[in-house]
Amino acid sequence: MEFIPIKSFDSYITANIWFGRFSEEGINCYLKDENTATINPFLGNAIGGIKLCVRDSQMETAKAMLLQFENENKQLQKCLKCGDANVQYISQPGPINWLIAIATWFLGSYAISAKEVYHCFSCGYEFDEIPEVGF
């Protein structure tokens, strides 16, 4: 039996959340390249990010769970203006992000993060965070 990558992540936090959810459901998995991508984020893109690898015999179950988790997440991310679920967390386009990109290139190894917002692709509304759902 071998392990096959099922999903790739830029953030070790998100990768570990997914790893925990899969482990909790009894899926045998591990995170490949987590150490490299966490210690040196510049190498993260070069190596394909942090990969969640699943045992090949559990691949179909893992794919079904992945689809279910992603659908649940989309239902929680709704536009504050129109209520549509066609929302993604993206880098905000604009002159500030161009300035950040140039400064990052000029400074070399010091990365400055770009401003990211939730963007509704239905109505175009942008917002900083999604309100928490009370339980």
PyMOL commands that place a pseudoatom at each C-alpha (Angstrom):
pseudoatom trace, name=CA, resn=MET, resi=1, chain=A, elem=C, hetatm=0, pos=[0.000, 0.000, 0.000]
pseudoatom trace, name=CA, resn=GLU, resi=2, chain=A, elem=C, hetatm=0, pos=[1.225, 3.452, -0.800]
pseudoatom trace, name=CA, resn=PHE, resi=3, chain=A, elem=C, hetatm=0, pos=[0.181, 6.981, 0.035]
pseudoatom trace, name=CA, resn=ILE, resi=4, chain=A, elem=C, hetatm=0, pos=[-1.149, 9.319, -2.660]
pseudoatom trace, name=CA, resn=PRO, resi=5, chain=A, elem=C, hetatm=0, pos=[-1.453, 13.145, -2.363]
pseudoatom trace, name=CA, resn=ILE, resi=6, chain=A, elem=C, hetatm=0, pos=[-5.101, 14.207, -2.330]
pseudoatom trace, name=CA, resn=LYS, resi=7, chain=A, elem=C, hetatm=0, pos=[-4.827, 17.957, -1.574]
pseudoatom trace, name=CA, resn=SER, resi=8, chain=A, elem=C, hetatm=0, pos=[-2.123, 20.631, -1.369]
pseudoatom trace, name=CA, resn=PHE, resi=9, chain=A, elem=C, hetatm=0, pos=[-1.982, 23.570, 1.072]
pseudoatom trace, name=CA, resn=ASP, resi=10, chain=A, elem=C, hetatm=0, pos=[-0.081, 26.860, 1.363]
pseudoatom trace, name=CA, resn=SER, resi=11, chain=A, elem=C, hetatm=0, pos=[-0.677, 27.154, 5.106]
pseudoatom trace, name=CA, resn=TYR, resi=12, chain=A, elem=C, hetatm=0, pos=[0.414, 24.594, 7.705]
pseudoatom trace, name=CA, resn=ILE, resi=13, chain=A, elem=C, hetatm=0, pos=[-2.549, 25.603, 9.868]
pseudoatom trace, name=CA, resn=THR, resi=14, chain=A, elem=C, hetatm=0, pos=[-5.095, 24.662, 7.204]
pseudoatom trace, name=CA, resn=ALA, resi=15, chain=A, elem=C, hetatm=0, pos=[-3.133, 21.501, 6.394]
pseudoatom trace, name=CA, resn=ASN, resi=16, chain=A, elem=C, hetatm=0, pos=[-3.228, 20.395, 10.028]
pseudoatom trace, name=CA, resn=ILE, resi=17, chain=A, elem=C, hetatm=0, pos=[-6.945, 21.125, 10.326]
pseudoatom trace, name=CA, resn=TRP, resi=18, chain=A, elem=C, hetatm=0, pos=[-7.643, 18.871, 7.335]
pseudoatom trace, name=CA, resn=PHE, resi=19, chain=A, elem=C, hetatm=0, pos=[-5.191, 16.270, 8.667]
pseudoatom trace, name=CA, resn=GLY, resi=20, chain=A, elem=C, hetatm=0, pos=[-7.037, 16.254, 11.993]
pseudoatom trace, name=CA, resn=ARG, resi=21, chain=A, elem=C, hetatm=0, pos=[-10.442, 15.895, 10.352]
pseudoatom trace, name=CA, resn=PHE, resi=22, chain=A, elem=C, hetatm=0, pos=[-9.271, 12.981, 8.212]
pseudoatom trace, name=CA, resn=SER, resi=23, chain=A, elem=C, hetatm=0, pos=[-7.557, 11.272, 11.166]
pseudoatom trace, name=CA, resn=GLU, resi=24, chain=A, elem=C, hetatm=0, pos=[-10.674, 11.731, 13.285]
pseudoatom trace, name=CA, resn=GLU, resi=25, chain=A, elem=C, hetatm=0, pos=[-12.710, 9.901, 10.636]
pseudoatom trace, name=CA, resn=GLY, resi=26, chain=A, elem=C, hetatm=0, pos=[-10.244, 6.986, 10.609]
pseudoatom trace, name=CA, resn=ILE, resi=27, chain=A, elem=C, hetatm=0, pos=[-8.477, 7.876, 7.348]
pseudoatom trace, name=CA, resn=ASN, resi=28, chain=A, elem=C, hetatm=0, pos=[-4.804, 6.854, 7.466]
pseudoatom trace, name=CA, resn=CYS, resi=29, chain=A, elem=C, hetatm=0, pos=[-2.912, 9.955, 6.252]
pseudoatom trace, name=CA, resn=TYR, resi=30, chain=A, elem=C, hetatm=0, pos=[0.137, 12.151, 6.762]
pseudoatom trace, name=CA, resn=LEU, resi=31, chain=A, elem=C, hetatm=0, pos=[1.424, 15.586, 5.729]
pseudoatom trace, name=CA, resn=LYS, resi=32, chain=A, elem=C, hetatm=0, pos=[4.269, 15.511, 3.221]
pseudoatom trace, name=CA, resn=ASP, resi=33, chain=A, elem=C, hetatm=0, pos=[6.745, 18.438, 3.001]
pseudoatom trace, name=CA, resn=GLU, resi=34, chain=A, elem=C, hetatm=0, pos=[5.172, 20.183, 5.999]
pseudoatom trace, name=CA, resn=ASN, resi=35, chain=A, elem=C, hetatm=0, pos=[8.507, 20.850, 7.673]
pseudoatom trace, name=CA, resn=THR, resi=36, chain=A, elem=C, hetatm=0, pos=[10.141, 22.286, 4.540]
pseudoatom trace, name=CA, resn=ALA, resi=37, chain=A, elem=C, hetatm=0, pos=[7.201, 24.541, 3.622]
pseudoatom trace, name=CA, resn=THR, resi=38, chain=A, elem=C, hetatm=0, pos=[6.787, 25.763, 7.208]
pseudoatom trace, name=CA, resn=ILE, resi=39, chain=A, elem=C, hetatm=0, pos=[10.434, 26.558, 7.915]
pseudoatom trace, name=CA, resn=ASN, resi=40, chain=A, elem=C, hetatm=0, pos=[11.115, 28.130, 4.514]
pseudoatom trace, name=CA, resn=PRO, resi=41, chain=A, elem=C, hetatm=0, pos=[7.860, 29.464, 2.995]
pseudoatom trace, name=CA, resn=PHE, resi=42, chain=A, elem=C, hetatm=0, pos=[9.665, 30.535, -0.200]
pseudoatom trace, name=CA, resn=LEU, resi=43, chain=A, elem=C, hetatm=0, pos=[10.235, 26.865, -1.023]
pseudoatom trace, name=CA, resn=GLY, resi=44, chain=A, elem=C, hetatm=0, pos=[6.555, 26.058, -0.472]
pseudoatom trace, name=CA, resn=ASN, resi=45, chain=A, elem=C, hetatm=0, pos=[5.526, 26.907, -4.032]
pseudoatom trace, name=CA, resn=ALA, resi=46, chain=A, elem=C, hetatm=0, pos=[8.604, 25.236, -5.512]
pseudoatom trace, name=CA, resn=ILE, resi=47, chain=A, elem=C, hetatm=0, pos=[7.795, 21.897, -3.876]
pseudoatom trace, name=CA, resn=GLY, resi=48, chain=A, elem=C, hetatm=0, pos=[4.043, 22.126, -4.423]
pseudoatom trace, name=CA, resn=GLY, resi=49, chain=A, elem=C, hetatm=0, pos=[3.049, 23.150, -0.916]
pseudoatom trace, name=CA, resn=ILE, resi=50, chain=A, elem=C, hetatm=0, pos=[2.172, 20.879, 1.978]
pseudoatom trace, name=CA, resn=LYS, resi=51, chain=A, elem=C, hetatm=0, pos=[0.550, 17.737, 0.617]
pseudoatom trace, name=CA, resn=LEU, resi=52, chain=A, elem=C, hetatm=0, pos=[-2.060, 15.700, 2.461]
pseudoatom trace, name=CA, resn=CYS, resi=53, chain=A, elem=C, hetatm=0, pos=[-1.330, 12.093, 1.492]
pseudoatom trace, name=CA, resn=VAL, resi=54, chain=A, elem=C, hetatm=0, pos=[-3.880, 9.306, 1.927]
pseudoatom trace, name=CA, resn=ARG, resi=55, chain=A, elem=C, hetatm=0, pos=[-3.462, 5.535, 1.738]
pseudoatom trace, name=CA, resn=ASP, resi=56, chain=A, elem=C, hetatm=0, pos=[-4.517, 4.379, -1.736]
pseudoatom trace, name=CA, resn=SER, resi=57, chain=A, elem=C, hetatm=0, pos=[-7.054, 1.897, -0.317]
pseudoatom trace, name=CA, resn=GLN, resi=58, chain=A, elem=C, hetatm=0, pos=[-8.904, 4.781, 1.391]
pseudoatom trace, name=CA, resn=MET, resi=59, chain=A, elem=C, hetatm=0, pos=[-8.747, 7.226, -1.531]
pseudoatom trace, name=CA, resn=GLU, resi=60, chain=A, elem=C, hetatm=0, pos=[-12.441, 7.039, -2.513]
pseudoatom trace, name=CA, resn=THR, resi=61, chain=A, elem=C, hetatm=0, pos=[-13.600, 7.568, 1.072]
pseudoatom trace, name=CA, resn=ALA, resi=62, chain=A, elem=C, hetatm=0, pos=[-11.179, 10.480, 1.447]
pseudoatom trace, name=CA, resn=LYS, resi=63, chain=A, elem=C, hetatm=0, pos=[-12.380, 12.118, -1.801]
pseudoatom trace, name=CA, resn=ALA, resi=64, chain=A, elem=C, hetatm=0, pos=[-16.001, 11.872, -0.655]
pseudoatom trace, name=CA, resn=MET, resi=65, chain=A, elem=C, hetatm=0, pos=[-15.107, 13.413, 2.722]
pseudoatom trace, name=CA, resn=LEU, resi=66, chain=A, elem=C, hetatm=0, pos=[-13.094, 16.162, 1.035]
pseudoatom trace, name=CA, resn=LEU, resi=67, chain=A, elem=C, hetatm=0, pos=[-16.049, 17.073, -1.184]
pseudoatom trace, name=CA, resn=GLN, resi=68, chain=A, elem=C, hetatm=0, pos=[-18.406, 17.050, 1.809]
pseudoatom trace, name=CA, resn=PHE, resi=69, chain=A, elem=C, hetatm=0, pos=[-16.082, 19.249, 3.912]
pseudoatom trace, name=CA, resn=GLU, resi=70, chain=A, elem=C, hetatm=0, pos=[-15.607, 21.733, 1.059]
pseudoatom trace, name=CA, resn=ASN, resi=71, chain=A, elem=C, hetatm=0, pos=[-19.378, 21.964, 0.491]
pseudoatom trace, name=CA, resn=GLU, resi=72, chain=A, elem=C, hetatm=0, pos=[-19.944, 22.590, 4.216]
pseudoatom trace, name=CA, resn=ASN, resi=73, chain=A, elem=C, hetatm=0, pos=[-17.286, 25.310, 4.162]
pseudoatom trace, name=CA, resn=LYS, resi=74, chain=A, elem=C, hetatm=0, pos=[-18.870, 27.004, 1.126]
pseudoatom trace, name=CA, resn=GLN, resi=75, chain=A, elem=C, hetatm=0, pos=[-22.224, 27.111, 2.902]
pseudoatom trace, name=CA, resn=LEU, resi=76, chain=A, elem=C, hetatm=0, pos=[-20.616, 28.991, 5.805]
pseudoatom trace, name=CA, resn=GLN, resi=77, chain=A, elem=C, hetatm=0, pos=[-18.957, 31.530, 3.491]
pseudoatom trace, name=CA, resn=LYS, resi=78, chain=A, elem=C, hetatm=0, pos=[-21.870, 33.629, 2.304]
pseudoatom trace, name=CA, resn=CYS, resi=79, chain=A, elem=C, hetatm=0, pos=[-21.827, 37.190, 1.050]
pseudoatom trace, name=CA, resn=LEU, resi=80, chain=A, elem=C, hetatm=0, pos=[-22.898, 39.718, 3.676]
pseudoatom trace, name=CA, resn=LYS, resi=81, chain=A, elem=C, hetatm=0, pos=[-24.686, 41.799, 1.038]
pseudoatom trace, name=CA, resn=CYS, resi=82, chain=A, elem=C, hetatm=0, pos=[-26.494, 39.353, -1.287]
pseudoatom trace, name=CA, resn=GLY, resi=83, chain=A, elem=C, hetatm=0, pos=[-26.261, 36.073, 0.696]
pseudoatom trace, name=CA, resn=ASP, resi=84, chain=A, elem=C, hetatm=0, pos=[-24.780, 34.058, -2.184]
pseudoatom trace, name=CA, resn=ALA, resi=85, chain=A, elem=C, hetatm=0, pos=[-22.161, 31.364, -1.454]
pseudoatom trace, name=CA, resn=ASN, resi=86, chain=A, elem=C, hetatm=0, pos=[-19.996, 32.301, -4.472]
pseudoatom trace, name=CA, resn=VAL, resi=87, chain=A, elem=C, hetatm=0, pos=[-17.349, 33.828, -2.161]
pseudoatom trace, name=CA, resn=GLN, resi=88, chain=A, elem=C, hetatm=0, pos=[-13.569, 33.313, -2.133]
pseudoatom trace, name=CA, resn=TYR, resi=89, chain=A, elem=C, hetatm=0, pos=[-10.690, 34.653, -0.051]
pseudoatom trace, name=CA, resn=ILE, resi=90, chain=A, elem=C, hetatm=0, pos=[-8.437, 36.450, -2.553]
pseudoatom trace, name=CA, resn=SER, resi=91, chain=A, elem=C, hetatm=0, pos=[-5.612, 38.978, -2.678]
pseudoatom trace, name=CA, resn=GLN, resi=92, chain=A, elem=C, hetatm=0, pos=[-7.166, 42.388, -3.127]
pseudoatom trace, name=CA, resn=PRO, resi=93, chain=A, elem=C, hetatm=0, pos=[-6.114, 43.861, -6.468]
pseudoatom trace, name=CA, resn=GLY, resi=94, chain=A, elem=C, hetatm=0, pos=[-4.824, 47.392, -6.348]
pseudoatom trace, name=CA, resn=PRO, resi=95, chain=A, elem=C, hetatm=0, pos=[-1.811, 49.678, -6.230]
pseudoatom trace, name=CA, resn=ILE, resi=96, chain=A, elem=C, hetatm=0, pos=[-0.949, 48.729, -2.635]
pseudoatom trace, name=CA, resn=ASN, resi=97, chain=A, elem=C, hetatm=0, pos=[-0.399, 45.083, -3.598]
pseudoatom trace, name=CA, resn=TRP, resi=98, chain=A, elem=C, hetatm=0, pos=[1.801, 46.149, -6.532]
pseudoatom trace, name=CA, resn=LEU, resi=99, chain=A, elem=C, hetatm=0, pos=[3.831, 48.263, -4.136]
pseudoatom trace, name=CA, resn=ILE, resi=100, chain=A, elem=C, hetatm=0, pos=[4.106, 45.297, -1.755]
pseudoatom trace, name=CA, resn=ALA, resi=101, chain=A, elem=C, hetatm=0, pos=[5.257, 43.028, -4.606]
pseudoatom trace, name=CA, resn=ILE, resi=102, chain=A, elem=C, hetatm=0, pos=[7.945, 45.518, -5.670]
pseudoatom trace, name=CA, resn=ALA, resi=103, chain=A, elem=C, hetatm=0, pos=[9.086, 46.039, -2.067]
pseudoatom trace, name=CA, resn=THR, resi=104, chain=A, elem=C, hetatm=0, pos=[9.282, 42.272, -1.523]
pseudoatom trace, name=CA, resn=TRP, resi=105, chain=A, elem=C, hetatm=0, pos=[11.355, 41.858, -4.676]
pseudoatom trace, name=CA, resn=PHE, resi=106, chain=A, elem=C, hetatm=0, pos=[13.618, 44.766, -3.734]
pseudoatom trace, name=CA, resn=LEU, resi=107, chain=A, elem=C, hetatm=0, pos=[14.169, 43.612, -0.153]
pseudoatom trace, name=CA, resn=GLY, resi=108, chain=A, elem=C, hetatm=0, pos=[14.941, 40.066, -1.263]
pseudoatom trace, name=CA, resn=SER, resi=109, chain=A, elem=C, hetatm=0, pos=[14.163, 37.575, 1.460]
pseudoatom trace, name=CA, resn=TYR, resi=110, chain=A, elem=C, hetatm=0, pos=[11.734, 39.680, 3.487]
pseudoatom trace, name=CA, resn=ALA, resi=111, chain=A, elem=C, hetatm=0, pos=[8.198, 38.835, 2.427]
pseudoatom trace, name=CA, resn=ILE, resi=112, chain=A, elem=C, hetatm=0, pos=[5.453, 41.357, 3.084]
pseudoatom trace, name=CA, resn=SER, resi=113, chain=A, elem=C, hetatm=0, pos=[1.988, 39.880, 2.981]
pseudoatom trace, name=CA, resn=ALA, resi=114, chain=A, elem=C, hetatm=0, pos=[-0.568, 41.281, 0.568]
pseudoatom trace, name=CA, resn=LYS, resi=115, chain=A, elem=C, hetatm=0, pos=[-4.007, 42.392, 1.757]
pseudoatom trace, name=CA, resn=GLU, resi=116, chain=A, elem=C, hetatm=0, pos=[-6.571, 39.647, 1.331]
pseudoatom trace, name=CA, resn=VAL, resi=117, chain=A, elem=C, hetatm=0, pos=[-10.351, 39.994, 1.406]
pseudoatom trace, name=CA, resn=TYR, resi=118, chain=A, elem=C, hetatm=0, pos=[-13.443, 37.876, 0.875]
pseudoatom trace, name=CA, resn=HIS, resi=119, chain=A, elem=C, hetatm=0, pos=[-14.826, 38.674, -2.587]
pseudoatom trace, name=CA, resn=CYS, resi=120, chain=A, elem=C, hetatm=0, pos=[-18.354, 37.843, -3.757]
pseudoatom trace, name=CA, resn=PHE, resi=121, chain=A, elem=C, hetatm=0, pos=[-18.287, 36.951, -7.446]
pseudoatom trace, name=CA, resn=SER, resi=122, chain=A, elem=C, hetatm=0, pos=[-22.059, 37.454, -7.731]
pseudoatom trace, name=CA, resn=CYS, resi=123, chain=A, elem=C, hetatm=0, pos=[-22.403, 41.072, -6.596]
pseudoatom trace, name=CA, resn=GLY, resi=124, chain=A, elem=C, hetatm=0, pos=[-18.750, 42.191, -6.340]
pseudoatom trace, name=CA, resn=TYR, resi=125, chain=A, elem=C, hetatm=0, pos=[-18.947, 43.083, -2.631]
pseudoatom trace, name=CA, resn=GLU, resi=126, chain=A, elem=C, hetatm=0, pos=[-15.689, 42.739, -0.643]
pseudoatom trace, name=CA, resn=PHE, resi=127, chain=A, elem=C, hetatm=0, pos=[-15.400, 42.266, 3.124]
pseudoatom trace, name=CA, resn=ASP, resi=128, chain=A, elem=C, hetatm=0, pos=[-12.602, 41.517, 5.582]
pseudoatom trace, name=CA, resn=GLU, resi=129, chain=A, elem=C, hetatm=0, pos=[-14.086, 38.657, 7.577]
pseudoatom trace, name=CA, resn=ILE, resi=130, chain=A, elem=C, hetatm=0, pos=[-17.072, 36.380, 7.797]
pseudoatom trace, name=CA, resn=PRO, resi=131, chain=A, elem=C, hetatm=0, pos=[-19.060, 36.692, 11.032]
pseudoatom trace, name=CA, resn=GLU, resi=132, chain=A, elem=C, hetatm=0, pos=[-18.882, 33.648, 13.308]
pseudoatom trace, name=CA, resn=VAL, resi=133, chain=A, elem=C, hetatm=0, pos=[-21.938, 31.449, 13.495]
pseudoatom trace, name=CA, resn=GLY, resi=134, chain=A, elem=C, hetatm=0, pos=[-23.198, 31.145, 17.069]
pseudoatom trace, name=CA, resn=PHE, resi=135, chain=A, elem=C, hetatm=0, pos=[-23.887, 27.704, 18.486]
for i in range(1, 135): cmd.bond("trace and resi %d" % i, "trace and resi %d" % (i + 1))
show_as sticks, trace
zoom trace
